[in-house]
Amino acid sequence: MSRQFDNLTIDQFTAASASKEPVPGGGGVSALCGSLAASLAAMVTNLTIGKKKFLEYTDELCAIREEADSLRKELLACITRDAEAFEPLAKAYSLPKETEGYAELMEQCLRVAAEPPYQILKYCARVVELDERLQDIGSKLAISDAATSVMLAHGAMYGAYMNVIVNTRLMKDREYADAYAKQAKDMLDDYAKRALIVYDNIVRRLTNG
């Protein structure tokens, strides 16, 4: 069982990431960034709920808050899931290639290792969707945090995608690998653009009075 990384202090986590150990690496750091993105989305709702100008959106804001907090927790848990998924792959790499069943074992380990970053990508895409709504119904005093949220999610998605393709590129089943990588790339392309639009829209809302 891999070490639990989702309950470390910030100092402990960054020290672990800075070490020569392979985890937490890009996948775990992307998950942490995504979790921070979700936490900021929740913060925007908390700073907006109860304000007179936004009372009509109270139910919607409460629903966004609940989902954002759920995403925060899921993404935090993905730090350890990513490390656990990498562990069998690391062990497989250490085996001689002549080991019986090596190719099949490696293929399975690569598939397992690709799953957590793909989930991180999906969760971050959902954070972008929440920020898309918060750009319009979030208090002007708080939407700068939505802009930060969406850009953290933006960066996390790129990190997660990289950790998908670093595994799919080595798979022998190219039909499976190419389809999996394409799904990830399509999601990245779509939501990365949407994240930038949200950011630009918030900048305009804050600078145009």
C-alpha positions in Angstrom: 0.0 0.0 0.0 1.4 3.4 -0.9 1.8 6.1 1.6 -1.2 8.3 2.2 -0.4 11.7 0.7 -3.8 13.4 1.0 -3.4 14.1 4.7 0.1 15.7 4.8 0.8 19.2 5.8 1.6 21.6 2.9 5.3 21.5 3.9 5.3 17.7 4.1 3.6 17.4 0.7 5.9 19.8 -1.1 8.9 18.2 0.5 7.8 14.8 -0.7 7.1 16.0 -4.2 10.5 17.7 -4.3 12.3 14.4 -3.3 13.7 11.8 -5.6 10.8 9.5 -5.0 8.4 9.2 -8.0 5.3 10.0 -6.0 3.7 12.4 -5.4 4.6 13.5 -8.9 2.8 15.3 -11.7 -0.5 13.4 -11.2 -0.6 14.0 -7.4 0.3 17.7 -7.8 -2.4 18.1 -10.5 -4.9 16.5 -8.1 -3.9 19.0 -5.4 -4.2 21.9 -7.7 -7.6 20.7 -8.8 -8.7 20.3 -5.1 -7.6 23.9 -4.5 -9.6 25.0 -7.5 -12.7 23.3 -6.2 -12.2 24.9 -2.8 -12.0 28.3 -4.3 -15.2 27.7 -6.2 -16.9 26.8 -2.9 -15.4 29.9 -1.3 -17.1 32.0 -4.0 -20.5 30.5 -3.1 -19.9 31.1 0.6 -19.1 34.7 0.0 -22.2 35.2 -2.2 -24.9 33.3 -0.4 -27.0 35.7 1.7 -26.2 38.8 -0.3 -29.4 40.7 -1.3 -28.4 41.1 -4.9 -28.0 37.3 -5.3 -30.9 36.0 -3.2 -32.7 34.5 -6.2 -29.7 32.2 -6.8 -29.5 30.9 -3.2 -30.6 27.4 -4.0 -28.3 27.1 -7.0 -25.4 28.5 -5.1 -25.9 26.0 -2.3 -26.0 23.2 -4.8 -22.7 24.5 -6.4 -21.2 24.8 -2.9 -22.1 21.2 -2.1 -20.7 19.8 -5.4 -17.6 21.9 -5.2 -16.8 20.6 -1.7 -17.4 17.1 -3.0 -15.0 17.7 -5.8 -12.5 19.1 -3.4 -12.5 15.9 -1.4 -12.5 13.6 -4.5 -9.5 15.4 -6.0 -7.7 15.3 -2.7 -8.2 11.6 -2.5 -6.9 11.3 -6.0 -3.4 12.2 -4.8 -3.2 8.9 -3.0 -5.1 7.0 -5.7 -2.5 8.2 -8.2 0.4 7.0 -6.0 -1.3 3.6 -5.4 -1.9 3.1 -9.2 1.7 3.8 -10.0 3.1 1.4 -7.4 2.4 -1.8 -9.4 3.8 -0.2 -12.5 7.0 0.7 -10.7 7.4 -2.9 -9.6 6.7 -4.2 -13.1 9.4 -1.9 -14.5 11.9 -3.5 -12.1 11.2 -7.0 -13.5 13.4 -8.6 -16.3 11.6 -8.3 -19.6 12.1 -12.1 -20.0 9.8 -12.7 -17.0 6.8 -14.9 -17.9 3.7 -12.8 -18.6 5.8 -9.6 -18.5 4.0 -8.0 -21.5 0.5 -8.7 -20.2 1.5 -7.5 -16.7 2.9 -4.3 -18.0 -0.1 -3.6 -20.2 -2.4 -4.0 -17.2 -0.3 -1.8 -15.0 -0.2 0.9 -17.6 -4.0 0.9 -17.8 -4.3 1.1 -14.1 -1.8 4.0 -13.9 -3.7 6.0 -16.5 -7.0 5.9 -14.7 -6.4 8.3 -11.8 -5.1 11.2 -14.0 -8.0 10.6 -16.3 -10.3 11.0 -13.4 -8.5 14.1 -12.2 -9.0 15.6 -15.7 -12.7 14.8 -15.5 -13.1 16.3 -12.0 -11.2 19.5 -13.0 -13.4 19.8 -16.1 -16.4 19.8 -13.8 -14.8 22.5 -11.7 -14.5 24.6 -14.8 -18.3 24.1 -15.4 -19.0 25.3 -11.9 -16.9 28.4 -12.5 -18.7 29.0 -15.7 -21.8 29.6 -13.7 -20.1 31.4 -10.8 -18.7 34.0 -13.2 -22.3 35.2 -13.6 -23.9 34.6 -10.2 -20.9 35.1 -7.9 -20.5 38.3 -6.0 -18.2 40.8 -7.6 -16.2 40.8 -4.4 -15.5 37.1 -4.8 -15.3 36.3 -8.5 -11.6 37.0 -8.6 -11.4 33.7 -6.7 -13.4 32.1 -9.4 -10.9 33.3 -11.9 -8.1 31.8 -9.8 -10.1 28.6 -9.4 -10.6 28.2 -13.1 -6.9 28.8 -13.9 -5.8 26.3 -11.3 -8.2 23.8 -12.9 -6.8 24.7 -16.3 -3.3 23.9 -15.2 -4.3 20.8 -13.4 -6.0 19.5 -16.5 -2.8 19.8 -18.5 -0.9 18.1 -15.8 -3.4 15.3 -15.6 -3.5 14.8 -19.4 0.3 14.5 -19.5 0.0 11.7 -16.9 -2.5 9.9 -19.1 -0.4 10.0 -22.2 2.8 9.1 -20.5 1.1 5.7 -19.8 -0.9 5.3 -23.0 2.1 5.8 -25.2 3.7 2.6 -23.9 0.6 0.4 -24.3 0.8 -2.3 -26.9 -2.9 -2.3 -27.5 -2.9 0.8 -29.7 -6.6 0.7 -30.4 -7.4 1.0 -26.7 -4.5 3.4 -26.0 -5.3 5.7 -28.8 -9.0 5.8 -28.0 -8.3 6.5 -24.3 -5.8 9.2 -25.1 -8.1 10.8 -27.6 -10.9 11.0 -25.0 -8.6 12.7 -22.7 -7.3 15.1 -25.4 -10.8 16.0 -26.5 -11.8 16.8 -23.0 -8.7 18.9 -22.4 -9.1 20.9 -25.6 -12.7 21.7 -24.8 -12.3 22.6 -21.2 -9.0 24.4 -21.5 -10.6 26.8 -23.9 -13.7 27.2 -21.7 -11.5 27.9 -18.7 -9.7 30.7 -20.5 -13.0 32.2 -21.6 -14.2 32.3 -18.0 -11.0 34.0 -16.9 -11.3 36.6 -19.6 -14.9 37.2 -18.8 -14.2 37.8 -15.1 -11.4 40.2 -16.0 -13.8 42.1 -18.1 -16.4 42.1 -15.4 -13.9 43.4 -12.9 -12.4 46.1 -15.1 -15.5 47.4 -16.9 -17.2 48.7 -13.8 
